[in-house]
C-alpha cells in the first residue's frame, strides 16, 4: 500500500494509523491531523470502498476538516477521523466493534471517536466497552451528547437561514426554494425545520424511497439523486457525502447559494475559486455543520448541558457572517477565508 504521506490529501498529519484484526474482520484507518488544541476528535465512518486506498484519502480529508471544524467552533479539541472499511454487504458485528474500540484505546486518548455515516449511538455503546475515549453515547434529556445528527441539522438550518438573509435579503425561509441532497439524519432534520418555516423543498437521496417518503410527509418534491445538483432553486444544501462540488458540477449549478451539512464538499482546492467566480454564496462546510461535534465534545469534556450546546450552536451564523464579510471585502473565496482562520487557530497559519 502506498505510504499515506504520498497522498495528495496528506497535510502534515501527526499520525495515520492502520488497524487490522483478522479474527473479527476489522480493517480501519484512524487519521490524526492535529492535536494542537487538544485530543483529536472526530467520528467514525463505516463505509464500503471499492478501492481501499480511497478509505485513506477519506480519513485524511475528514480529519483535516475536523481540525478546522473544532478550531472554528472554539472547542479545545484537535482533529481526527476514523474509517472502518465495510464489505459490500455492510457487515458489522459485535466482535468488529470491540476490535475497533481496542484500536481507539491503543492510541491512549490522542483520538476521541463518535458516530458518523454508518455508525449509531448503539455502536458507540459497544465501542465504549473497550475504551473510554468515545462520545455520542445515549444521554438523559437535557444533557449534552447523544446522537449528533439532530444538533448538526439544527446548526445547518441556522446557517441556511443566515445564507438566505445574506444572499437573498430575506429574514426567513418562507417561500424560499431549497434543494436538499441527502435526507438522512442531517438532511432530513434540515428539511423538517425548513418545512416548518414554509420553505419550498426539493429532495433527493441515494435511497429514492426515503426521499419520496419524506417529500410526501412534508409536501415537498422528490427528484432523482442524479438530478438534484442541477435543480433551479434559491439554495442547494448538500447533506450527503463529500467531493460533490467540482469543475463540472459547479458550472452546472443553478442556485445563488450553496449551504449544507456534508463534509468536504469541495473536491479540490481550486473549486473554492470556481464557486466564488460564479458569484455563488458558499457556506464553508466545517463551519455550518459544527453542531454535532459541539454536542459530543461537550459531552466528552463534561462541560455544560443541552442549553450550553444550543447556545454554542446559535453562534454558527455569526461565524459565517464574519467569513462572508471578510470574503466580500477582500475578494478572497469564503472557503479560503475560513481555511486561513482555522490554520491560524491550530498554529499553522
N, C-alpha and C positions, 0 to 999 in steps of 0.2 A: 504493500500500500504506500502511496506517495506520502512523504512527510508532511504533516499539517502546515508547517511554516512555509511550504512552497505553494500553498493555495492562494489564489488571488484575494480571498477574503480574510486571510490571516493579517491581524492588525496588532502586532506585538502582544499577542495574548500571553498571559502569565503561565497558562498551562492548558494543554489539550490531552485529556485522559481517555484512553480506550479500554473498555472493560469487556471481558468475555467470561461467561460461566457456562461451560458445556453442559453441566447437569441440568440446568434449568432452561437452557436455550437463550440466555440473555446475551445480547450484544448491545453495547451502549457507548455513547460518547458524552463526556462532560467537558465543556469548554469554559475556562475561567479567563475572562477578558481583563478585568481589573478588580483589585481588592483595595484600591487607594482609599476609598471612603468607608470600607467595611467588608464583611464577608460577601462573596459573590452570590447574589440572589437572583433566581430565575427559574421558571417552571420546567417541567419535563414533558417533552413531546413524544408521543407514541405513534409512530408513522411507518408505513411501508415505503421503502425507497427502491426503485428499480436498479439503481446503481448505489452501492454503499458509500461511495465517495461523496454522494450528494448529502448524506447524513452529516458528514464532517463539515461541508460547506454550510449547511443549515445551522449547525451548532456554532460555528464561527460567527456567522452573521447575527444570529439571535443573541448570542452572549454579548457582542459589542452593543447591540441595541439595548440590552438590559443595563449595561454600564451607563449609557446615556439616559435611559428612562429613569433609573433610580436617582441619578445625579440631578436631573431636571425636576424631579418630584421632591427634592430636598430630603431624601432618605439617606441614613447612614449605612448604605449598602453598596457593594460593588456590583459587577455584572457577570453573570454566568448563565449557562443554559445546558440542559441535558437532552439528549435524543436517545430513545430506546428504539432500536430497529425492529419493526414488526415484520412478520411474514405476510404473505399475500392474503391470508385469512384473518389477519389481525389477532392472532392467538396470544392471549395474555393469561398467565397462570399465577397462582399464589407464590409458587416457587420462583418465578421470574421476578415478581415484585420484591420478594425477600432478598434475592441476589442483588437487585438494584439498590435496595436500602443499605446493604453491606458496602456497595461501591461508594455511595454517598458518605457513609460513616468512615470509610478509608481515607477520605480527604480531610478528616479531622476538623470539620467546621469551617473550612475555607469556602464551601459551597452549601447554600441553603436551597432546597428544592420546594416545589409546589406543583399544582396541576396545570397542564396546558392542553393542547389539542390531543385528544385520545386518552386523557387521564381524568380521573374523577376524585372527589373527596374520599370516597371509599378506598381508592387505590392509595391515597396518601396515608390513610389509617394503616393499611397493610405495610407500607414502607416505614411508618413510624415505629413499628415493632423492632426494626433493625437499626434505626438511627433517630436521634433527637433533632437532627438538622433538617427539619421538614415543617412546612406550614401549609395553609389551606385545609386544615382539619375542621371537621364539624364543630361548631361553637354554639353556645347558648344565645338566645335572642338578645340583641343589644351589645354584643361583644364584637370586637374586630376579628376578622378572619372568616373561615369557611370558603365556600366556592367563590373564586374571584370573578367569575363571569358576570354576574349582575352588577357588581361595582364597576367593572370595566365598561359595561354597557351604559351605566349612568354617566361616567366621565366622557365617553364618546358622545352621548346625547348632549351634554353641556357644551362640548367642543363644536358639535354641528350647529347648535344654536348660536354660538359665538361666530362661527363662519358665516352663517346666514346674515347675522347683524352686520358683520364687516363687509361681506361681499355683495349682499343684496339690499342692505339698508333696511331690513325688516327686523322688528323686535321679537317676533315669534315665528313659529314654523307653520302657522295656519296657511293652507293653500300652497305651500312650497313643495315642489316635486323632488323627492329623494329616491334615488335608485340604490338599493342595498344589495351588495354581492355577498352572499353567505348569511344564512338566517339560523345559525346555531345559537349558543348561549349569548354571545355578544350581539350579533346582528339581529337575532330575534328579539332580544331585550330592547335594543335600539328602536326597532320597528314598532313595538308596542308603545314605547314612550312617545315617539313621534306621532303615532296614530291618535293618541290622546290629545295632541295639540292641533289635530286637524290637518296634518300634512298629507299630501298625495304620495302614495308609495308604490314603487315598482320593485318586486322582489325576485331574487334568483338564488339558487343553491345547487350544488352538485347533486343533492338529493331532491329531484324535481317534486316529488310528492310532499316533502316537508315544506318547500316554498309555496306550493299550491294550497296546502292546508292552512298555513299562516295567512296567506293572501285572502282566503275565504273568511277566516276569522276576523280580519281587520278591514275588510272591504277594499283590499289592495289588488294590484295586478301582478300576476306571476309571468315571468318570461324564462326562456331557456338560459342556462348558465352561460352559453356561448354568446348570448346577445346583450347581457347586462352592461358590458363596458361601453357600448355604443348607443345606449338609450339617451335620448334627448331629455335632459332634466335640469333642475337647478343645482343639485348636489349628487355626486357619486360617492357612496360610502362603502369602500372595500372592507369587508369584515370576514374574509376567508383566509387563504394562505397568501404568502408574500410574492414579491417579484412580478407583480402584475402590471406595473407601470414601466413600459419600455418604449423604445423609439416608435414602434408601430402602434401600440395601444394609445400612447399619449397623442399621437397625430390624429387618432380616430375619436377622441373624446368629444362629447357634445354637451359639456357642462362647464359652468364658470367656477365651480368649487369641487375639490376632492377632499373629503374629511371622513376617515373611517378607522376602524379598530384593528385591522390586520397589521401584523408586524412586517417590517422590511418591504414596504410596498414598492419602493423604487428598485428596479432590477440592477441598476448600475449608477455610480456617482453622476455620470453625465445626464441622467434622467432628471436630476434636480434642475439643471439648466433648461432642459426641454420643456418641462411643465411650467416653469417660470416664464419662458419665452412666449408661451401661448397665452399668458395673462391669466392663468388659472390660479385661484387662491388655494394653496395646498397647506393642509394641517400636518406637520411632521408627526408620523405615526407614534413614535415613542413618547411624545408629549400628550397627545389626545387620548391614548389608550392606557394611561398610567394608573387608572383607578384600581385595577385588580392587584397590582403589586403594592400599592399603598395599603390596601386592605390586608393582604397576607404578611407584609412586612411588619405592620403594627401588631399583628397577632404574634409573630415570632419574637418581636422585641418586647412585647408586653407593655406597649406604650399607647394608652388611650382605649376608647371604646368605639362603638358604632358612630356616635356623634362626632368623634375626632376624625374618623375615616371620612365621613361626609363633609366635614369642614375642609379637609385637605383636598378632597376630590373637587370641591367647589372652586378651588384656585386654578384648575386647569384652563378655563377661559382666559384668566389673567395672564398666564404664561404664554398662551397662544397669541394674545393681543400684543404682548411685548415683542414676540418674534416677528409678527406681521408688520408692526410699526417700524422695527429696525430694517426689515426687508424692503419696505416701501421707501424708506429714507435713503438707503444705501444702494438699492438696485440689486442686491445680492439675494439669490433664491432663499425662500424661507427654510428649506431643508438644510442649506449650507449655514445659515444664521444659527439654527438650532444646534447643528454639529459643533460649530465653533464655541458656543456657550457651554455645551456639555464637555468638550475637550478641556476647557479651562477648569471646570469643576473637578475633573478626575486627574488633574495635574499633568495633562498632556498638551495644553494649549500654549 
